[in-house]
Amino acid sequence: MPYQTKVDHRNGAPKKSQWSIPAREEELCFNDAFNKDWCGLGRGWGFIHVKLDGARPLGWSAAELGAPRTLYIAKFLDGNSNNQWHGYPADHQNHAQDIPDETFLAR
């Protein structure tokens, strides 16, 4: 599935959460989520798992929200329903839309 990184989640934009992993790992995180069927109906969720250490950090919360918090879950979107996906580190504490769906949490 086509995936595109977005510069506003990599350039320090104060209103956007920021990836801390390289763009290639962001894409691998999406591919893993898509292959595990964690994406559907225009949205999906993912994380990077390290067997011995648990989930690995993906990024930080938006700077305008105060001291940055480490984020572990990614949210992926097909915003225009054209199979062109993008994503960002999900900040569930500050944005209700970043709380993973029940179906994802149950897996």
Secondary structure, DSSP 8 states (H G I E B T S, - for coil): --B---GGGTS--TTS-EE-S-HHHHHHHHHHHHHTT-EETTEEEE-EEETTTEEE--EE--GGGSS--EE--EEEE-TTSSS-BEEEE--TTT-GGGS--HHHHT-
